[in-house]
Amino acid sequence: MDLEHVEELLRRVRSGVLEPAEAARELRRLRTAEVDGVARLDRERALRCGFPEVVFGLGKEPRDLVRIVERLGETAPRVLVTRVAPLGANALRERFPEGVWHERARAFVLASGPPPPELGRVAVVCAGTSDAPVAEEARVSAEALGCRVETFYDCGVAGLHRLLEVLERIRSAHVAIAVAGMEGALPSVLTGLLDRPVIAVPTSVGYGAAFDGLAALLTMINSCAAGVTVVNIDNGFGAAYAAAQILRTARAEKNEPT
Protein backbone atom coordinates (compact mmCIF):
# COMPACT_ATOMS: atom_id res chain seq x y z
CA MET A 1 0.00 0.00 0.00
CA ASP A 2 1.35 3.42 -0.98
CA LEU A 3 0.05 6.98 -1.11
CA GLU A 4 -1.37 6.53 -4.63
CA HIS A 5 -3.39 3.50 -3.47
CA VAL A 6 -4.87 5.42 -0.53
CA GLU A 7 -5.70 8.41 -2.73
CA GLU A 8 -7.47 6.12 -5.19
CA LEU A 9 -9.58 4.63 -2.36
CA LEU A 10 -10.52 8.13 -1.20
CA ARG A 11 -11.49 9.17 -4.73
CA ARG A 12 -13.75 6.12 -5.01
CA VAL A 13 -15.41 6.98 -1.69
CA ARG A 14 -15.93 10.60 -2.74
CA SER A 15 -17.47 9.54 -6.05
CA GLY A 16 -19.81 7.11 -4.32
CA VAL A 17 -18.36 4.01 -5.96
CA LEU A 18 -17.04 2.68 -2.64
CA GLU A 19 -18.72 2.76 0.77
CA PRO A 20 -16.62 4.27 3.60
CA ALA A 21 -16.91 1.06 5.63
CA GLU A 22 -15.59 -0.99 2.71
CA ALA A 23 -12.69 1.43 2.26
CA ALA A 24 -11.87 1.10 5.96
CA ARG A 25 -11.88 -2.70 5.68
CA GLU A 26 -9.59 -2.48 2.63
CA LEU A 27 -7.14 -0.27 4.51
CA ARG A 28 -7.15 -2.66 7.46
CA ARG A 29 -6.54 -5.62 5.16
CA LEU A 30 -3.59 -3.89 3.53
CA ARG A 31 -1.87 -3.01 6.78
CA THR A 32 -0.19 -6.34 7.62
CA ALA A 33 -0.24 -9.91 6.38
CA GLU A 34 0.57 -13.13 8.24
CA VAL A 35 2.59 -15.85 6.54
CA ASP A 36 1.79 -19.04 8.50
CA GLY A 37 3.58 -17.92 11.66
CA VAL A 38 6.80 -17.31 9.73
CA ALA A 39 6.49 -13.60 9.04
CA ARG A 40 4.30 -10.55 9.59
CA LEU A 41 4.56 -8.47 6.46
CA ASP A 42 4.46 -4.70 6.66
CA ARG A 43 2.22 -3.81 3.74
CA GLU A 44 1.96 -0.13 4.63
CA ARG A 45 5.75 0.40 4.61
CA ALA A 46 5.57 2.32 1.33
CA LEU A 47 2.96 4.67 2.79
CA ARG A 48 5.13 5.47 5.82
CA CYS A 49 8.62 5.28 4.34
CA GLY A 50 8.22 5.82 0.61
CA PHE A 51 9.27 2.32 -0.46
CA PRO A 52 7.71 -1.13 0.09
CA GLU A 53 9.22 -3.72 2.40
CA VAL A 54 12.34 -5.44 1.06
CA VAL A 55 13.01 -9.10 1.89
CA PHE A 56 16.37 -10.19 3.35
CA GLY A 57 16.75 -13.69 1.97
CA LEU A 58 19.69 -15.01 3.97
CA GLY A 59 18.69 -17.57 6.61
CA LYS A 60 15.16 -18.09 5.33
CA GLU A 61 13.95 -21.50 4.21
CA PRO A 62 13.23 -21.58 0.45
CA ARG A 63 9.57 -22.48 0.97
CA ASP A 64 9.15 -19.61 3.44
CA LEU A 65 10.86 -17.21 1.05
CA VAL A 66 8.43 -18.18 -1.72
CA ARG A 67 5.40 -17.66 0.53
CA ILE A 68 6.67 -14.27 1.69
CA VAL A 69 7.18 -13.09 -1.89
CA GLU A 70 3.75 -14.42 -2.87
CA ARG A 71 2.02 -12.40 -0.16
CA LEU A 72 4.02 -9.23 -0.76
CA GLY A 73 3.33 -9.53 -4.48
CA GLU A 74 -0.42 -9.41 -3.84
CA THR A 75 -0.23 -5.67 -3.12
CA ALA A 76 3.27 -4.49 -4.09
CA PRO A 77 3.99 -3.82 -7.78
CA ARG A 78 7.62 -4.76 -7.24
CA VAL A 79 9.26 -7.12 -4.71
CA LEU A 80 13.01 -7.02 -4.06
CA VAL A 81 14.75 -9.90 -2.28
CA THR A 82 18.39 -9.42 -1.29
CA ARG A 83 21.10 -11.86 -0.14
CA VAL A 84 19.42 -14.90 -1.63
CA ALA A 85 21.22 -18.23 -1.12
CA PRO A 86 21.40 -20.67 -4.10
CA LEU A 87 18.58 -22.90 -2.82
CA GLY A 88 16.36 -19.90 -2.23
CA ALA A 89 17.16 -18.56 -5.69
CA ASN A 90 16.20 -21.87 -7.30
CA ALA A 91 12.87 -21.91 -5.44
CA LEU A 92 12.07 -18.32 -6.40
CA ARG A 93 12.97 -18.85 -10.05
CA GLU A 94 10.81 -21.98 -10.23
CA ARG A 95 7.80 -20.31 -8.60
CA PHE A 96 8.17 -16.95 -10.36
CA PRO A 97 9.64 -17.54 -13.83
CA GLU A 98 8.69 -13.98 -14.75
CA GLY A 99 11.05 -12.64 -12.05
CA VAL A 100 14.66 -11.64 -12.64
CA TRP A 101 17.51 -13.35 -10.80
CA HIS A 102 20.71 -11.30 -10.52
CA GLU A 103 23.27 -13.94 -9.63
CA ARG A 104 26.24 -11.69 -8.96
CA ALA A 105 24.19 -9.39 -6.77
CA ARG A 106 22.43 -12.35 -5.09
CA ALA A 107 19.15 -10.47 -5.60
CA PHE A 108 15.76 -11.39 -7.03
CA VAL A 109 13.25 -8.87 -8.40
CA LEU A 110 9.60 -9.67 -9.09
CA ALA A 111 7.77 -6.95 -10.99
CA SER A 112 4.01 -7.27 -11.45
CA GLY A 113 3.17 -3.65 -12.15
CA PRO A 114 4.50 -0.61 -13.96
CA PRO A 115 8.03 0.55 -13.17
CA PRO A 116 8.37 3.08 -10.35
CA PRO A 117 8.71 6.74 -11.33
CA GLU A 118 12.31 7.67 -11.99
CA LEU A 119 13.77 9.44 -8.96
CA GLY A 120 17.08 10.54 -10.41
CA ARG A 121 20.52 9.34 -11.45
CA VAL A 122 22.91 7.31 -9.30
CA ALA A 123 26.54 6.50 -10.11
CA VAL A 124 27.84 3.26 -8.57
CA VAL A 125 31.65 3.55 -8.49
CA CYS A 126 33.51 0.36 -7.64
CA ALA A 127 37.18 0.28 -6.62
CA GLY A 128 38.10 -3.24 -7.75
CA THR A 129 36.54 -6.12 -9.63
CA SER A 130 36.51 -8.14 -6.41
CA ASP A 131 34.14 -5.55 -4.94
CA ALA A 132 31.69 -6.00 -7.84
CA PRO A 133 29.16 -8.29 -6.06
CA VAL A 134 28.50 -5.56 -3.48
CA ALA A 135 28.37 -2.91 -6.21
CA GLU A 136 25.90 -5.06 -8.15
CA GLU A 137 23.69 -5.36 -5.08
CA ALA A 138 23.69 -1.56 -4.91
CA ARG A 139 22.87 -1.28 -8.62
CA VAL A 140 20.02 -3.80 -8.63
CA SER A 141 18.54 -2.36 -5.43
CA ALA A 142 18.71 1.23 -6.65
CA GLU A 143 17.08 0.32 -9.95
CA ALA A 144 14.29 -1.57 -8.15
CA LEU A 145 13.66 1.53 -6.03
CA GLY A 146 13.32 3.78 -9.07
CA CYS A 147 16.81 5.15 -9.72
CA ARG A 148 18.56 5.29 -13.07
CA VAL A 149 21.99 3.76 -12.46
CA GLU A 150 25.30 3.90 -14.29
CA THR A 151 28.15 1.72 -13.04
CA PHE A 152 31.88 2.43 -13.10
CA TYR A 153 34.01 -0.59 -12.23
CA ASP A 154 37.70 -0.94 -11.45
CA CYS A 155 38.23 2.73 -10.57
CA GLY A 156 40.31 2.25 -7.42
CA VAL A 157 42.96 4.68 -6.19
CA ALA A 158 45.83 2.34 -7.10
CA GLY A 159 45.32 3.66 -10.65
CA LEU A 160 43.83 7.08 -10.06
CA HIS A 161 43.82 7.93 -13.77
CA ARG A 162 41.08 5.33 -14.26
CA LEU A 163 38.79 7.31 -11.97
CA LEU A 164 39.68 10.63 -13.57
CA GLU A 165 38.88 9.25 -17.03
CA VAL A 166 35.22 8.76 -16.07
CA LEU A 167 34.87 11.63 -13.60
CA GLU A 168 32.74 13.84 -15.83
CA ARG A 169 30.26 11.01 -16.35
CA ILE A 170 30.12 10.41 -12.60
CA ARG A 171 29.42 14.12 -12.10
CA SER A 172 26.28 13.80 -14.20
CA ALA A 173 24.69 11.70 -11.43
CA HIS A 174 22.77 13.21 -8.53
CA VAL A 175 24.20 10.78 -5.95
CA ALA A 176 27.32 8.60 -6.03
CA ILE A 177 27.83 5.28 -4.25
CA ALA A 178 31.50 4.40 -3.73
CA VAL A 179 32.26 0.72 -3.08
CA ALA A 180 35.74 -0.28 -1.89
CA GLY A 181 37.61 -2.87 0.13
CA MET A 182 41.30 -3.05 1.07
CA GLU A 183 42.16 0.34 2.66
CA GLY A 184 38.87 1.90 1.50
CA ALA A 185 40.28 5.19 0.19
CA LEU A 186 38.01 5.62 -2.84
CA PRO A 187 35.09 7.45 -1.10
CA SER A 188 37.41 10.12 0.33
CA VAL A 189 38.97 10.79 -3.07
CA LEU A 190 35.59 10.84 -4.81
CA THR A 191 34.02 13.16 -2.22
CA GLY A 192 36.86 15.61 -2.73
CA LEU A 193 36.00 15.75 -6.44
CA LEU A 194 32.19 15.96 -6.35
CA ASP A 195 29.61 18.52 -5.24
CA ARG A 196 26.91 15.95 -4.49
CA PRO A 197 26.23 13.24 -1.88
CA VAL A 198 28.64 10.30 -1.71
CA ILE A 199 27.58 7.13 0.08
CA ALA A 200 30.48 4.86 1.01
CA VAL A 201 30.25 1.07 1.16
CA PRO A 202 33.18 -0.80 2.72
CA THR A 203 33.58 -4.36 1.49
CA SER A 204 35.10 -7.40 3.17
CA VAL A 205 37.66 -7.73 0.35
CA GLY A 206 41.31 -7.66 1.44
CA TYR A 207 44.16 -9.51 3.09
CA GLY A 208 44.51 -10.36 6.78
CA ALA A 209 44.83 -6.90 8.32
CA ALA A 210 41.78 -5.77 6.37
CA PHE A 211 39.84 -7.67 9.07
CA ASP A 212 36.97 -8.60 6.72
CA GLY A 213 36.19 -4.98 5.89
CA LEU A 214 36.80 -3.36 9.27
CA ALA A 215 39.88 -1.52 7.97
CA ALA A 216 37.92 -0.03 5.06
CA LEU A 217 35.03 0.86 7.40
CA LEU A 218 37.33 2.71 9.79
CA THR A 219 38.99 4.56 6.92
CA MET A 220 35.63 5.71 5.60
CA ILE A 221 34.15 6.88 8.90
CA ASN A 222 37.40 8.75 9.63
CA SER A 223 37.49 10.43 6.23
CA CYS A 224 38.78 14.01 6.16
CA ALA A 225 36.51 14.68 3.14
CA ALA A 226 33.42 16.41 4.50
CA GLY A 227 30.05 14.76 4.03
CA VAL A 228 30.88 11.11 3.41
CA THR A 229 27.96 8.91 4.46
CA VAL A 230 28.99 5.36 5.42
CA VAL A 231 26.89 2.19 5.56
CA ASN A 232 27.76 -1.21 6.98
CA ILE A 233 30.30 -3.62 5.51
CA ASP A 234 29.11 -5.19 2.23
CA ASN A 235 25.77 -3.37 2.52
CA GLY A 236 25.15 -2.39 -1.09
CA PHE A 237 21.41 -2.44 -0.49
CA GLY A 238 21.68 0.04 2.38
CA ALA A 239 23.61 2.46 0.19
CA ALA A 240 21.05 2.16 -2.61
CA TYR A 241 18.17 2.75 -0.19
CA ALA A 242 19.86 5.86 1.22
CA ALA A 243 20.48 7.19 -2.29
CA ALA A 244 16.86 6.57 -3.28
CA GLN A 245 15.57 8.34 -0.16
CA ILE A 246 17.75 11.37 -0.92
CA LEU A 247 16.42 11.52 -4.47
CA ARG A 248 12.80 10.86 -3.45
CA THR A 249 12.89 13.67 -0.89
CA ALA A 250 14.46 16.09 -3.39
CA ARG A 251 11.86 15.15 -5.99
CA ALA A 252 8.98 15.62 -3.53
CA GLU A 253 10.24 19.05 -2.44
CA LYS A 254 10.67 20.10 -6.06
CA ASN A 255 7.06 19.17 -6.82
CA GLU A 256 5.58 20.82 -3.70
CA PRO A 257 3.74 24.10 -4.32
CA THR A 258 5.44 27.15 -2.85
N, C-alpha and C positions, 0 to 999 in steps of 0.2 A: 504494500500500500504506500503510495506517495501522494504528494500534494495534488497532482493532476487528477488522481483517482477520487480523492475527497471532493475536489471542486466539481467533478462530474456528478457525483452523488447529490451534491447540494443543488446543482442545476436541475437535476431530474425531480427533486422534491419541489423546487420553486415552480417548475412547469406543471406539476400535478401528475407526472408520470409515475412517481414513486412516493408511497406513503412515508411520513416521517418515522413511524415505528419500524418499517422495513429497512429504511436507511440505517437506523440505529442498530438493528440486528446485523446488517452487513458490516458495519464498522466494528462491531464486537467480534464477528467471525474473523475479520482480517487482522485482528490484533496479535494473536499468538496461535500457534498450531502445535499439537502434541504429536510426537512420532514414537508411538508404542513404548513410552517410558525411556526412550533413548535420548531424546532432545526436545526442547521447547523452543520453537522457532519464533524469532522476533519479526513478525511480518510488518510492523509499523516502523522499522528501523529507517527506511527511506524518508518517511514523513518527519521523523525527529532529526535525523543526521544528514539527510541529503542523498544517501546511497543505501541500497538494500543490504541485508546481511550477507556476509561472505563466509563460506565454509572452509574451515581449516581441516584438511583431509587426514593429516598424519595422526595415527593412533586409532582411527575409526575403522570398524569392521566394514568390508566392502558392501555387505547387504544393508548395513545401517546408512552408509554413505549414499547409496542409491535411494533409499526411502527419504532421506533428508532432502536430496535434490528434487525428488518427485514432488514433495510438499511445497518446497520453496517455489518451484516452477509453476505451481497452480496460480500464483498471484504476481510473481516477479517476472518481468519480461526478459531478464538476463540473470543467470546464476553463475557465479565464479567460485571455483573450488581450488584452493591452493595446497601445495605440499602433498600431492597425491602419490601414494606408494604404488608400485606396479600392479599389485592385485586390485587395489581400488580403481586404478585407471582402466584395467580390463573390464571390471564390472560396470563402470560408467559408460564405457564405449559400447558395450554390448546392449545396455539398457537404452542408451540415448545415442543412436548412430548419427543423429543430426548434430550432435555436439562436436566441439573441436578440442582435441587433446594436444597440448603443447608439451612434448616430451622433455625438452631441455629445461623448460620453466617448471615442470612438474605441476602444471595447471590445466584445469578443464573448464571450458566455457560452454554453457548451454543457453542459446538465445532463442526465445520463442516469440519475441515481439520486435518492433522496430528498434534500430540502434538508438542509443541515448543521444541527446543533443550534444554537439561538440563543445567542449568547455574551453579549449585552447590547446596550445602546442607545448609538448614536453620533449626535452632532449635527454636521452639516457646515454651517459658517457661512461664507458667501461675501461678500466685501466689495462687489464690483461685478458687474454682469451680464457684463462682459467676462472676468471670472475664472471664469465658469460652466463652461467645458469642463474645467478642472482639478478643480473641485468635483464635477462629474459623474463624472470618473474615480475620485475618492475614494468617491463614493456607490456606484457600481456595484461597485467592488472590495470595499468593506466588506460589501456585501450578499452577494456571492459567497463571502466568507469566513465568513459566518454572523452578521453584525451586523444589528440592526434600525436603520435609518437614517432620520432626519428632517432635511430640508434647510431652510436659512434663507438666502435670497438677497437681495442688495442691502442689506446691513447694515453698510456701511462707516462709518468714523469721520467722514466729511464730513457725515453726518446721524446723529449719535449716538442721537437719539431712536428711530430705526428699530431699532437693536440693543436698546435698553432695552425696547421694546414686546414683544419676543419672548424676553426674558432668562429669564423663569420657565420657559418651555418648553425652552430650552436647558439649564437647570439640571436638568431631568428626565433628561438623558442621563448615562451613566457616563463618557464621553470626548467631548471636543469637538475637531473639526478646523477650524482657522481658515485660510481661503484668501484671500490678498490680494496685489495688485500695487501699483503706484505706490510710496508710501513704506512700505507694509507695516506699518502701525500696529495693525491690528485684533487680532492675537494678544496683544499687550501689554495692550490694553484688556480683552479677554475674560478673560485670565488673572487680572487684578486683580479680576474680578467672580465667579470660579468657584472652587469648592473641589475640583476634579477635574482630571485631566490635560488639557492643551491641546497639540495637535500643530499646528505652524505650517507652512503651505505657501506659500512665496513664488512668485508667478507672473511671467511675463515681460511682463506688461501694463504699459504706461507710456510716457511720452515719452522723449526722448533720454537725459537724465541718469539715467533708471531703469536704463540699461545692461542691458536684456533680463532684468530680475529681480534683478540684483546688488544694487541699492539696497535692495530689499525684503528680500533675504536678509541683508544686513548689519544692517539694522534689527532683524530678528527674532533673530539670534544675539547682538546687543548689548542685548537687552531688559532693562529693570530689573525686570520682573515675574518673580518667582522661579518656575522650573520649566517654562518654555517649552521644548518639544522641537521642533527644526527639521529638516525634510527638505530635499532638493534642490529647485531651481527647477522648477516645474511638475510635481512628483512627487506627484500625488494618490494614485497607487497605494501609494507608500511610506508615506504618512500612514495610509492605510486598513490596511495590513499591521501597522504599529506599534500602531494602535488595537486591532485584532483580537488581537494577541499579548498586550496588556495585559489585555483582557477574558478571553481564554482562560486565562491564568495565574491570574487572580483566581477564575475559575470552578472551575479544578482545585483550588486551595487550599481553596476553600469546601467542595468535595465530599470532600476527604481526611479520613479518620478521625483524630481527635485522640488 
